[in-house]
């Protein structure tokens, strides 16, 4: 018998990150308003406004607690398996997207996503339509039986197509890659990390390169630049339409992941500006993407991945250039990787400590030895996966990727053995997160002022 817990957002620490973001935006706005750079003041004020609007939008989007009204009753929950089930021991855990609840006396059209557990022997897949027989007890739901159901809604046929395409790729990966590389391939291409071996996950986290397994800006950039190279002789508007179609299909295949949506939205905005011949600031595009996603999908305000994605990209476009300016070294590919890795680590350290209890100092050397190989691997995987969807026997080409998988997983394993590179945190307090970001803000402000003074004196 499994137990189901309703998701509860908007209470306690769920608003920690939005509050910090709003506070930081308020400080920046105050500083910039009395300065000469009104553009940055406008961005900061707008950022603060959209955080507040997103919080309000999130609050209004919450559905009433119907389950609480069905205490001690038998219920039938009909919905769709919205995530890839993850198996732990004899249980599998997944998110159920409910569209109907029926009790002994009534029925409700109820739109909500809740976490559920079921016996692992049931072999459920994402996008399966199911009916869950359960009993509501003390605010939780004891699952008694799960049976297939008929899909409902306008999107039901699309979910069926996605399930078919996903199964084609998944089965081909299993056929031509071993039991370790096939789950790794699914994580890199399909965004499904549910089947990754626990030891491999620990190796990637310990080596500081777990971010490679989360489909984000790096994957989208590789895919976009590869497509632009293939269609470089075509008109810009045609390339934009092709990229739009592929990114929409890719997002639909992987699912609504915050980091993927952020990267896809920013890439399309950049391509649109270039196609129209317009100048743009990457910071403006980052802000516009933040505002769009927060208002369109208010539940992201409680999504750790959403904030990690934006904080990481903030570090890339703001912190990394300042560190490069401070070093004043000649442009170098490996130096760029090192500085960007260090900048992201600096910006995300308290979040990793607070939410995951660990931070790896090995991120910089790990990225230096892994990233060049990772680029080649991803281009191969995207190309071969596209060919598999055309003709599955071409999956035999996956044999070309095995040396790359072996190198990356082996590097993560050996770097993770260096225990001195990891920092473990127990009960990292909220106050420490706040203090860290306050100190980081003033440190970056001082660095910015120093670089401006140095450049001005250098010009003289």
N, C-alpha and C positions, 0 to 999 in steps of 0.2 A: 504494500500500500504506500503510495507516494503522498507527499505533502505539497500543497500549492500555496505560494505566498503572493499576495497582491503587491505590485510595485508601489512604493510610497515616496514621492518626490516632494520637494518644497518645504521640508521640515529639517531642523537640525543643521547638519553640516552640508546639506545639499546646496545651500546658497553661499557657501564659503567663497568659491571662486568668483561668482558674479559680484559679490560684495567687494572683494579685493580689486576686481577689474574696475568697478565703479569708483572706488576710492582712488585708485591710481589715475584714472581718467580725470577725476576732480582735481587732483594735485597738479597734473600736467596742464589742465585748463587754466588753473589759477596762475601758474608760473608763466605760461605762454601769453595769457591775456594782457599782462603788463609788459610783455616784450614786443619785439618787432615782427615775429613770425606768427601772424594771425591765422595762416593756413593750418598750422599744427594745432592751434587753439580750437579752431572750428572742428577739426577731426576728433580731438579729445572730447569736446563737448557733445558731439554727435555720437561718439562711442558710448559715453555715459548715458545719453538719452535712450539709445537702442538697447542697452543692458536693462534699463528700467522697464522699457516697453516689453522686452522679451520676458522679463520676470512676470509682468502683469498678464501678458498673453499666455504664459505657461499656467498661471493660476486660474485664468478663466477657462482654459482648455481641459481642466480636470473634470472627470466624470463623477457623478454622485456614487456614493458607496452603497451599491445595490446589494453586494454580498453581505454587508452588515445587517441588512434588513431580512436576510434569509437564514438567520441563525437557527441551527438545529434542524435544517430542512435538507432533503435530498434535491440535488440540482443536476441539470444537464447543461454542460458548456459546449457550445458548437463554435468551431473556429478553425483557424489555419495555423500550422506549425510555422512560426515566423523566423526562427533561427535554426542553425544546424545543431542538433542535439549533441550534448557533450556527455560522455559516459564516465562515471566515477564509481568503481566497484560494480554493484548490481543495479545501479540507478542511472538513468539518463535525464539530463536537465535541458529544458528548452523554453522559449517564449511562445506562449499561445496567444494569437491575435483573435480575440473573441468578437463575434458579431451577434450572438444570441445566447440568452440564459433562460432556461425554463425550469420552473419549480412545480410543485404539486398543484398549486392554485393559480399560477400566473406565468407569463412569459414576457421577457424584456428584449428589446433591440438594444444591445449594450456593446459599445465600442471601447475596448480596452485591451492592453497587452499585459499579461501577467506571467510570472515565472512558474513553471510546473515541473514536477519530477514524476517519472514513470519507470517501471522495470525496464532494464536494458534489453531484455529479450523481445521487446515489441518492435524493434528495428524501424523506428520512425525516421522520416526524412523531412527536410525543409520543404514547405509548400504542400505537405499532406493535409487534407481536410479531415478533421476528426471530431467526434463527439465524446466528451469526457463525462462519465457518471461519477458524481462525488457527493460528499456531505459537508456542509458548512459547520465548522466547530471552532468556537472561540476566535473568530476572525480569520481562520485558516480553512483550507478545503482539503479534506482527505480524499484522494483519488481512489476510486474503486475499480473502474474499468475504462479503457479507451478503445473506441471502435471507429472504423472508417466512416466518413460522412461525405455527402455530395457538396462539391464546391459551390459557393454562391457569390454573386457580385459580378460587375462588369470586368473586373481584373482576373477572374478565375481562369479563363483560357490562357491569359498571359503567364500566370503562375505555372500552368501546366507545361507551356512551352519552355519556360525557364528550367523547370525540373527535368525535362527531357534533355536539354542541352547540357545542363550541369552533369547529369548522369553519364552522358556520352564522354565528357572530358574526364570525369572522375574514374570511370571504368578503364579508360585508355591509360591514364596515369598509373593505375594499379597494375595493369597488364605489363607495362614496359619499364616500370621503376620498382625498386625493392620497397620493403615495408617502411623504411625510414624516409626515403626520398619521395615516395608518392604523397604522403601527408605534407611534406615540405613544399612540394610542387603545388598542392591544392591551396596551401596558405599563401604562396607568392602570387598565384594567378587568380584564384577564386575567392580569396579572403577567408577561407575556412580553416581556422586553427584548432578546431575541436579534436581532430585525430592526431595532433602532434604528440610524439612521445614526451613524457614528463622530463626525462633526462635532457632531451634536445632543447626544450623550452628553457630549462635551467641554464644550459650552456649559453644560449643566445642572450639571456638576461645577464648572466654573469660576465659575459664578454662585452656587454654594452651595445649590442647590435640587434636587440629584439625589435627595434623599430623597423627593420627590414622586412619583418613578417607581417607588418600592418600596411596594407595597401594605402599609399598616401601620395604626396607630391612627387616623390622620387620616381615611383612607378608611372604616374601620369606623365611626368616630364619625358621619361624615356619613350613611352608610347607615342606621345605627341610629336617629339622630334624625329622619331623613326618614321611616322606617317608623313611628316612634312618633307623628309628626305625622299621617300618613295614617290610622293606626288609633287615634287619641287617644280616640275615643268607645267603644272596645271595652274589655272587662275586662282588667285587668293580666295575668292568667295567659294569656289568649288572645294578647296582644301578645308575651309572652315565648315562647310556643310558635312563633308566626310568625317571630319574630326568630331563634330557635334553628334552625328549618328552613332559613331563608334563609342564615344564616351557615354552616351545615353544607354546603349546596349550593355556596356561594361558595368555601369552603375546598377542597371537592372539585374544583371547576372550576379554581382557581388552582394547587392542589398544596400540599404540606406545607411552607409557608414559615414560618420562625420568627417573623418580625414579624407576619404575619397571624394565626397561631395565638395569639400573645401578646395581640394586641388583641382577638380574638374571645373568648378565654377570660375576659379581664378584663371585657369588656362584658356577657357573660352572667352573671358573678358579680354585677356591679352591678345588673343588671336583676332578678336573683333576689332580692337583698337588698331592693330597693325593692318588689317584688311582695309579699314577706312582711312588709313594714313594719319591717325590721330596720335598725339603725344599722350602719355599716361604716366602716372606715378604708381609704382607697385604698392606703396602704402595705401593709396586711395582704393585700389582694387581689393586689398586685404580687408579694409574697413567695409567696403560695399558687400563683400562676400560674407563677412561676419554678420552684418545687419540682415541680409537676405536670409541666411540659414537660421538665425535666431528667431526671426519673426515667422518664417515658413514652418519651422519644426521646433516649437518651443521646448519640447522635451530635451533638446540638446543642452539646455542650460544646466541639466543635472548629469551630463555625459562627460566623464573624465577624458575620453578620447577627443571630444570636441575642443576642450580647453588645451590639452597637450598639443594638438595639431596647430592651433593658432599661436600658442606661446612659442612653439618651435619655429614656426615661420617668422614670427616677430623677431626672434633671435637671429635668424638668417639675414633679414633685410635691415636690421637696426644695429644689433650688437656686433655681428661679424665684421661689417665695414669699419666700425670704429677700432676693433682690435687689429685689423689689417693696417689701418692708418697709423696706429700706435707703433706697430712693428716696423712699418715702412720698408718691408722687404720686397724684392722683385716678385712679380706675379709668377706663381708656381702652382701647378695642379695639386700636388700633394700638400703644399702649405694651405691651399684653400680648403681641402678636406679637413685638415687638422684644425684650422681656425673655426670652421663651421661646426664641427663636432664639439669643440670646446664651448662654443657660444650656446649651442642647444643644451649641452649639459649644464652650463651655468644657469640657464633660464628655467630648466625643468627639474633641477635637483630637489627643491622642496616638495614638488608635486610627487615625484617618484618616492621620496622618503615618506611622505604622508600617506599616499594611497597604496604603495607597493612594499614599503619597508626596506628598500634596497636601492643603492646607486653604485654604478660601476665606473671607476676612474679609467678603465681600460677602453672606453669608447673611442678615444682618439687613435691609439695604435690599431685597434680592431678595424676601424673604418679605413685606415690607411692600407691595411693588407687585404681587406675584403672587397672594398668598393669597386676597384677596377674589374675584378672577376665578376662581381655582382651585375655590373652593367651588361656584360656580354651574356651572362646567363639569362637575364630578363628579356633581352632582345630575342634570344633563341626560344624561350618559353612562349612569348607572345606570338612569334611567327609560327611555331609548331602547333600551338593551340588553335590558331586560326585555320591551319591546314587540316587539323583533326576534325573540325566542325564541317569541313567540306568533304573529307574522305577519311574516316577513322583509321584505316590501315597505315596512313602516314604517321601515326603515332610511334611507329618504329624508329623515327628520327630522334625520339627522346633519348636514345642511347648516347647521343652527342652531349647531353647535359650532365651525364653522370660524373665526369671528372670535376665539373664545376660545383655540383652538389657536395661531392666528397671534400673538395678543398675548403668550401665555406663552412660546412658543418665540422670538419676537422679543426679548422682554425678557431672556431668558437669553443670547441671542446678543450683545446690546449690552453687557450687564453683564460678560460674559466677556471682552470686548475691553479692559476696564480691568485691565491686567496687574498694577498695584500692589495689587490686592485679593487676589492669590493668593500663597500660600507653598508653595514646592516643597521637598521633603525627599529627600535621597539617603542611603540606609542609616541611617535613623533607628534608633538603638540601643535595645535592650530596657531598658538602664539608665535612659535618658531617660524611657521610659514609666513606670517604677517611681517615679522621683524626682518626676515631674509629679504623679502621683496622691497621693503622700505629701504633697507641698506643698499640693495642692488640698484634701486632707482637713483639714489643720490650718488652712488659710485659712477653710474653711467652718465649722469648729468655733469659731474666733475670732469669725467673723461671727455665728454663732448665739448665742454668749455675749454679744456686744455688744448684739444686738437684745433679748435677755432683760433685760439691765440697763437699757437705754433704756426699754423698755416698763414695767418696774417703777418706775423713777423718774418716768415720765410719769403713772402711775396715782397716785403720791403727790402 
